[in-house]
Structure formats: C-alpha cells, structure tokens
Amino acid sequence: MIEIVTLMEELQRGLHDGRLKEIYMDDSVLIYQRERYIKALKNHQKLFGGELAAVYSIPGRSEIGGNHTDHQCGMVLAASVNLDIIAVAGRSCDRRIRIISEGYDEITVDLSDLSKKQEEEGTPASLVRGAAAGLRSEGFQLEQGFDAYVTSDIPIGAGLSSSAAFEVMAGTIISGLFYDGKISPLEIARAAQYAENIYFGKPCGLMDQMACSEGGLIQIDFKDPVTPEVRKVHGNFDAYHYSMCIVDTKGSHSSLTEEYAMIPAEMKYVAEYMGKKVLREVDKREFFRRLPEIRKAAGDRAVLRAIHFFEEDERAEAETEALSEGRFADFLKLVKESGNSSFKYLQNIYTCKSPREQGLSIGLAVSEDILGSRGASRVHGGGFAGTIQAFVPDDLVSRYKEAMNGIFGEGSCHVLKVRPYGSIWVL
C-alpha cells in the first residue's frame, strides 16, 4: 500500500500514464481515467479516513464462443474488455469488510461469520460474503478486513458480467492486501463462482469469473471443472479492421432465473439419461443413434439444447484455431453459426412467457440487415434478454452504433477492445 496523497500527486503529474495506457489501450480516455482514479482515492480517504491504500482494476468480460457450454464442462472462448471496476482498498483495523460503491449503500461483512444469510440472497452483500467464504474453503485464512471504495464503468445488466467482476474484485483485494497477490486467478474465480451459485442464488458456470480473473483473449476447457485448462489466444480484431460491439437491448431480467436454470437442467437430464453427468461426457454419435428414445424421455427442447451443445463445443475450438491461424473470415462464419444455433436449438433469444418482448431478436435482425455478409452477430451470454454481440467492419461502426442506439436508446451500443489483463493491482 502507498500513501493516498502520494498516489494522487503522482497521477496528477502523469507519472502513471504509461500504466493506464497499458490497461485501457486508448489515449483518448487517459485524462478521464486519471481523473477517475484521483476521485476514487479522494472518496476513499473521505469515507474511511485511511492514509494508505492500493488500487485494483477488475475488467468486464465478453463471451465470444461457447454459448452455454461451460456448465456442461465444455469449451469456451472469452475475453476481458476495457470497461472495469476500480477499487481503492486499505486494511481495516478489525475483521470487517466494508465496501462503498459509488451510488450505493455500504456493504459490511463480518469475517467472523461467513455463513450464508438467507436475507442477503440476490444482493451484492451475498457476493462479498460468498467470495470470502469461497477463499476460506480454498485454504486462505481471513484474519483482517478491508475498507474499499468502488466505482464501475461496467454497465449493470449489459451482459458484461458486472456481478462476476464484483465477486472477483473481493478476491483480488484479499489476495493483494493479505497474500502479496499470490492467490491464483483460478482460485479467485472458483471462490467468485461459489459466491454466485451458493450465496447469491444464481446457477452459473465458471466462464464469467475466469474471464474477469485471468484476462486477455482465452480459451477455457472445462473438461476438469475444478482445474480448467486455460490457453491464451493470439487474435487481434483491430488487425483485421473490425470492432467488437456489445448492444444492450434493455430487456428486463426479472423472473428469468428459472429460464436460465432450465438450460443446464435440461442438458444435464439428457446426459444422465445416457448414464453420464454432463454432456461433455456423452458420445455424440450414440446420442443421435438413440435420439427417438431420448425425445420421449427428455422432450424435444432438451434434445435440441443438447444438439446445440455438441455443435457449439466443437465450434468454440474451431473459433480458437481460426483466430490463432489468422483465418478471420472463417472466424466470422463460425460466429454466425453460433448465433443461428443459439436461436434455433438452444432457444435463449426470448422467453415464451413474454413473446411480445423480443429485443434480442430485433437486434439480431437489424444487425444482419446492416452487416450482411461482411460481419456477424449472435446472442451474448445467458440470453432471453440483455445483450447481443456483433463483429463490425470499422467503416460500418458509426452506422451500426447509430442504428442500435436509435432502437434501444442512447448508449446501448458499446464498442469494446479486448484488454490484455485480468483482475490486477494497478497502483
């Protein structure tokens, strides 16, 4: 930790501009980020009165390939993006974690009692408590708390995993303040997933947390879900004069937890019918051979979702190879195939309970009209509401952004870069 006054002076003088450029990869936001960091440091000092602190950055994430494959121990292609949470944190004098996020009430978690609190389910406090409990279960002792001021540029509900970034933030601060940054990205991600699944009450795979924690463009193989294999992928969209756009269609996520949960549940039912735990373990040829009996046992939607998994799992691997080998046209073709599969087979573009609300469908239809054969679009993340992803030629970005903002509201279209870092200590 460093004196807060010193950090503010150094930022003001531009001494950390190089570090900020590395993280945000855009000279045009340098002044904004410098002022953002200074403001966060001032607020920490004002709210907590501490003199020493460290600053951490935790990115949002984008799922690029492998829509709903992680919970079946499949393959995923994901990336951290250049929108982040920053946290100014210092050690507290007791065993309490106190977090004040800009615009929100204080969260307080007593480390002497990390048991799940039913009344906290679905709240940010459950994510912090759960992440701390998850790290303790990984073998890390938590004898001292911390005070943190947090500000985020990751839009909530925009499909960039603001909740995963928040969970990962708690683990990253604990690692930095008390373990010299030596808790691995995987251990932090597992603790964060534990927080979301058990304490927050939302079933999820490990992809979101892993992408936020590890960072960069990565392929994750979840064949071993406890210790997934992570591979760095060399692929730069800028080199092909393409931009990655995430469009928030502003659909409501209320009452969708059951819809999300049914996808892994139905896939798992098919796997168990075939004597396996997850679809990754199922032989694809045997599945198709036994298709008539599986239809009767599981129903057609479960069968279609299983078909999506088999194809999408192979596609995520193929996308990785295409990017690694510089075959960008093949990559775009695979992205289109992924989007079609999610719409037809996975069926997570809209909920049958509200057929009048189909923001994702509208976004995808307009994307196809604008991009034609030059780009690609697909559902992004969990689906049913929320966001789509598009790979847009740079000369069409302005037109595409204007169209999406015109339909879904100003600021709906985010033009993002792949950030090379995961959750990190900055200053």
Helices and strands as residue ranges (DSSP letters): E 2-3, H 4-12, H 17-24, G 27-29, H 30-48, E 52-65, G 70-72, E 75-91, E 96-101, E 107-110, G 118-120, H 124-137, E 146-152, H 162-178, H 185-194, I 195-200, H 207-214, E 217-221, E 229-232, G 237-240, E 242-248, H 257-273, G 279-281, H 284-289, H 291-298, H 300-324, H 328-341, I 342-346, H 359-371, E 376-380, E 387-393, G 394-396, H 397-408, E 413-416, E 424-425
